[in-house]
Amino acid sequence: IRSHQISQEFRLADNVLDERLSYVLGAYYVNVASTYEYFAYGGFSYDVTPPGFFLSLNGPKQHVDADTKSHAFYANASYQLSDRWSGSGGVRYTHDKVIAGMTPIEVPFVDGKPVLPLNTVLASSAQISRDNISGKVAVQFQQTPTLMWYANAGTGYKGPTIDPTN
């Protein structure tokens, strides 16, 4: 597997209004590019002698290229309503794009022995893009210095992926 990843995040954070309001604004970018080859084979023999051939469980060797790009913008804020009550909220926009492809590579021999593929694999490629807006809101009550109650509601997001292997 060969993989290259680059990511960068920029954040701006501050406390304003006599430190009652704190906020974070940010932007995030990541690009992951990877290449790998997948080949499942094995020798099957009921003798004590080595097998005379190999069976390929997934057909030919599969060469896979995948590229994932994602960027996001987000904002979170927390406001101290009183000495004991505070509220917070946030929103995040994410855009993901994934491109992946698989090319079969015939492997007729391994260690000088023939390989018998159990199936046929065709080249494949796909691409997907997704946008998402997720957020959260929360309220917090500090009952005593050592006891705090809170309620939180939020949404989550898991970006897309493509598995072009057989």
VOBA-682937 format. One record per residue (C-alpha): residue number from 1; residue in one letter; chain; x, y, z. Coordinates in Angstrom, 3 decimals, padded with zeros to 6 digits, m for minus. Example, Ala and Ser with C-alpha at 12.3 -4.5 7.8 and 13.67 -1.06 7.14 Angstrom:
2
<atom 1,'A','A',<012.300,m004.500,007.800>>
<atom 2,'S','A',<013.670,m001.060,007.140>>
REM end
This chain:
166
<atom 1,'I','A',<000.000,000.000,000.000>>
<atom 2,'R','A',<001.278,003.433,m000.908>>
<atom 3,'S','A',<m000.556,006.357,000.567>>
<atom 4,'H','A',<m000.022,010.103,000.627>>
<atom 5,'Q','A',<m002.027,012.419,002.837>>
<atom 6,'I','A',<m002.029,016.161,003.298>>
<atom 7,'S','A',<m004.293,018.061,005.650>>
<atom 8,'Q','A',<m004.535,021.603,006.919>>
<atom 9,'E','A',<m006.782,023.311,009.435>>
<atom 10,'F','A',<m007.158,027.001,010.190>>
<atom 11,'R','A',<m008.910,028.172,013.352>>
<atom 12,'L','A',<m009.845,031.538,014.777>>
<atom 13,'A','A',<m010.890,031.492,018.436>>
<atom 14,'D','A',<m011.638,034.285,020.883>>
<atom 15,'N','A',<m013.557,035.289,024.009>>
<atom 16,'V','A',<m015.615,038.489,023.787>>
<atom 17,'L','A',<m018.350,040.330,025.691>>
<atom 18,'D','A',<m016.474,040.267,029.004>>
<atom 19,'E','A',<m015.504,036.626,028.307>>
<atom 20,'R','A',<m019.160,035.537,028.307>>
<atom 21,'L','A',<m019.062,034.540,024.624>>
<atom 22,'S','A',<m016.391,032.215,023.264>>
<atom 23,'Y','A',<m016.259,031.117,019.652>>
<atom 24,'V','A',<m014.250,029.111,017.163>>
<atom 25,'L','A',<m014.383,029.587,013.389>>
<atom 26,'G','A',<m012.507,027.151,011.205>>
<atom 27,'A','A',<m011.732,025.634,007.851>>
<atom 28,'Y','A',<m010.354,022.149,007.199>>
<atom 29,'Y','A',<m008.948,020.385,004.111>>
<atom 30,'V','A',<m007.675,016.837,003.594>>
<atom 31,'N','A',<m006.551,014.884,000.516>>
<atom 32,'V','A',<m005.691,011.182,000.751>>
<atom 33,'A','A',<m004.351,009.406,m002.333>>
<atom 34,'S','A',<m003.571,005.704,m002.131>>
<atom 35,'T','A',<m002.570,002.859,m004.407>>
<atom 36,'Y','A',<m002.502,m000.804,m003.503>>
<atom 37,'E','A',<m002.623,m004.268,m005.002>>
<atom 38,'Y','A',<m004.705,m007.135,m003.712>>
<atom 39,'F','A',<m004.200,m010.788,m004.610>>
<atom 40,'A','A',<m005.648,m013.645,m002.552>>
<atom 41,'Y','A',<m004.361,m017.067,m003.494>>
<atom 42,'G','A',<m003.566,m020.288,m001.758>>
<atom 43,'G','A',<m002.358,m023.803,m002.335>>
<atom 44,'F','A',<m004.729,m026.632,m001.630>>
<atom 45,'S','A',<m003.439,m030.164,m001.315>>
<atom 46,'Y','A',<m004.366,m033.200,000.763>>
<atom 47,'D','A',<m000.857,m034.632,000.365>>
<atom 48,'V','A',<002.246,m033.889,002.364>>
<atom 49,'T','A',<003.808,m032.685,m000.877>>
<atom 50,'P','A',<003.455,m029.037,m001.917>>
<atom 51,'P','A',<000.534,m028.267,m004.231>>
<atom 52,'G','A',<001.050,m028.439,m007.967>>
<atom 53,'F','A',<m000.990,m025.271,m008.549>>
<atom 54,'F','A',<m002.493,m022.310,m006.720>>
<atom 55,'L','A',<m006.129,m021.246,m006.610>>
<atom 56,'S','A',<m006.818,m017.538,m006.783>>
<atom 57,'L','A',<m009.781,m016.756,m004.567>>
<atom 58,'N','A',<m010.499,m013.343,m006.084>>
<atom 59,'G','A',<m009.492,m013.797,m009.707>>
<atom 60,'P','A',<m006.534,m011.790,m010.992>>
<atom 61,'K','A',<m004.460,m009.402,m008.936>>
<atom 62,'Q','A',<m006.367,m006.164,m008.411>>
<atom 63,'H','A',<m004.570,m002.820,m008.707>>
<atom 64,'V','A',<m006.553,m000.126,m006.879>>
<atom 65,'D','A',<m006.181,003.668,m007.029>>
<atom 66,'A','A',<m008.263,005.833,m004.706>>
<atom 67,'D','A',<m008.359,009.586,m004.112>>
<atom 68,'T','A',<m010.411,011.272,m001.382>>
<atom 69,'K','A',<m010.726,015.037,m001.015>>
<atom 70,'S','A',<m012.684,016.747,001.741>>
<atom 71,'H','A',<m013.098,020.303,002.912>>
<atom 72,'A','A',<m015.191,021.766,005.691>>
<atom 73,'F','A',<m016.097,025.070,007.293>>
<atom 74,'Y','A',<m017.379,025.270,010.850>>
<atom 75,'A','A',<m018.438,027.633,013.625>>
<atom 76,'N','A',<m019.009,026.909,017.321>>
<atom 77,'A','A',<m020.019,029.331,020.054>>
<atom 78,'S','A',<m020.689,029.129,023.779>>
<atom 79,'Y','A',<m022.426,031.823,025.810>>
<atom 80,'Q','A',<m022.451,032.155,029.612>>
<atom 81,'L','A',<m026.079,033.104,030.341>>
<atom 82,'S','A',<m025.516,033.430,034.111>>
<atom 83,'D','A',<m023.131,032.146,036.760>>
<atom 84,'R','A',<m024.749,028.702,036.513>>
<atom 85,'W','A',<m026.344,028.512,033.039>>
<atom 86,'S','A',<m024.644,028.405,029.639>>
<atom 87,'G','A',<m025.615,027.457,026.119>>
<atom 88,'S','A',<m023.657,026.467,023.063>>
<atom 89,'G','A',<m024.171,025.623,019.428>>
<atom 90,'G','A',<m022.314,024.877,016.284>>
<atom 91,'V','A',<m022.663,024.153,012.599>>
<atom 92,'R','A',<m020.369,022.447,010.071>>
<atom 93,'Y','A',<m020.532,022.253,006.276>>
<atom 94,'T','A',<m018.580,019.379,004.675>>
<atom 95,'H','A',<m017.961,018.540,001.015>>
<atom 96,'D','A',<m016.419,015.147,000.128>>
<atom 97,'K','A',<m015.336,013.774,m003.248>>
<atom 98,'V','A',<m014.041,010.225,m003.745>>
<atom 99,'I','A',<m012.670,008.742,m006.977>>
<atom 100,'A','A',<m011.556,005.098,m007.104>>
<atom 101,'G','A',<m010.772,002.501,m009.723>>
<atom 102,'M','A',<m009.565,m001.077,m010.015>>
<atom 103,'T','A',<m007.598,m002.669,m012.848>>
<atom 104,'P','A',<m007.213,m006.457,m012.970>>
<atom 105,'I','A',<m003.712,m007.827,m013.597>>
<atom 106,'E','A',<m003.441,m011.450,m014.743>>
<atom 107,'V','A',<m000.950,m013.528,m012.759>>
<atom 108,'P','A',<m000.493,m016.831,m014.627>>
<atom 109,'F','A',<002.215,m018.238,m012.297>>
<atom 110,'V','A',<003.316,m017.901,m008.670>>
<atom 111,'D','A',<006.611,m019.528,m007.701>>
<atom 112,'G','A',<006.630,m021.318,m011.079>>
<atom 113,'K','A',<003.242,m022.969,m010.492>>
<atom 114,'P','A',<000.082,m022.162,m012.437>>
<atom 115,'V','A',<m002.611,m020.017,m010.858>>
<atom 116,'L','A',<m006.227,m021.042,m011.456>>
<atom 117,'P','A',<m008.572,m018.080,m010.883>>
<atom 118,'L','A',<m011.919,m019.008,m009.367>>
<atom 119,'N','A',<m013.678,m016.043,m010.999>>
<atom 120,'T','A',<m013.307,m013.276,m013.537>>
<atom 121,'V','A',<m012.897,m009.640,m012.536>>
<atom 122,'L','A',<m013.625,m006.683,m014.786>>
<atom 123,'A','A',<m012.047,m003.266,m014.418>>
<atom 124,'S','A',<m014.162,m000.851,m012.422>>
<atom 125,'S','A',<m014.209,002.813,m011.502>>
<atom 126,'A','A',<m016.554,005.090,m009.629>>
<atom 127,'Q','A',<m016.851,008.570,m008.258>>
<atom 128,'I','A',<m019.077,010.073,m005.579>>
<atom 129,'S','A',<m019.530,013.545,m004.098>>
<atom 130,'R','A',<m021.508,014.431,m000.991>>
<atom 131,'D','A',<m022.361,017.609,000.880>>
<atom 132,'N','A',<m023.484,017.707,004.473>>
<atom 133,'I','A',<m024.535,020.268,007.035>>
<atom 134,'S','A',<m024.453,019.060,010.617>>
<atom 135,'G','A',<m024.890,020.869,013.872>>
<atom 136,'K','A',<m025.396,020.749,017.596>>
<atom 137,'V','A',<m027.005,022.700,020.419>>
<atom 138,'A','A',<m026.459,022.290,024.140>>
<atom 139,'V','A',<m027.503,023.777,027.446>>
<atom 140,'Q','A',<m025.577,023.384,030.693>>
<atom 141,'F','A',<m026.455,023.963,034.359>>
<atom 142,'Q','A',<m023.741,024.055,037.031>>
<atom 143,'Q','A',<m025.681,022.998,040.144>>
<atom 144,'T','A',<m022.646,022.958,042.473>>
<atom 145,'P','A',<m018.917,023.333,041.869>>
<atom 146,'T','A',<m018.692,019.532,041.468>>
<atom 147,'L','A',<m022.098,018.726,039.879>>
<atom 148,'M','A',<m023.104,019.777,036.374>>
<atom 149,'W','A',<m026.178,018.869,034.292>>
<atom 150,'Y','A',<m026.393,019.232,030.546>>
<atom 151,'A','A',<m028.511,018.390,027.520>>
<atom 152,'N','A',<m027.048,018.062,024.068>>
<atom 153,'A','A',<m028.580,017.407,020.644>>
<atom 154,'G','A',<m026.512,017.025,017.517>>
<atom 155,'T','A',<m026.145,015.379,014.150>>
<atom 156,'G','A',<m023.162,013.531,012.749>>
<atom 157,'Y','A',<m021.796,012.693,009.352>>
<atom 158,'K','A',<m019.566,009.985,007.941>>
<atom 159,'G','A',<m018.256,010.679,004.470>>
<atom 160,'P','A',<m018.617,008.326,001.498>>
<atom 161,'T','A',<m016.126,005.727,000.363>>
<atom 162,'I','A',<m015.741,003.395,m002.591>>
<atom 163,'D','A',<m014.444,m000.176,m002.449>>
<atom 164,'P','A',<m013.612,m001.143,m006.030>>
<atom 165,'T','A',<m012.082,m004.520,m005.111>>
<atom 166,'N','A',<m013.862,m007.723,m006.071>>
REM end
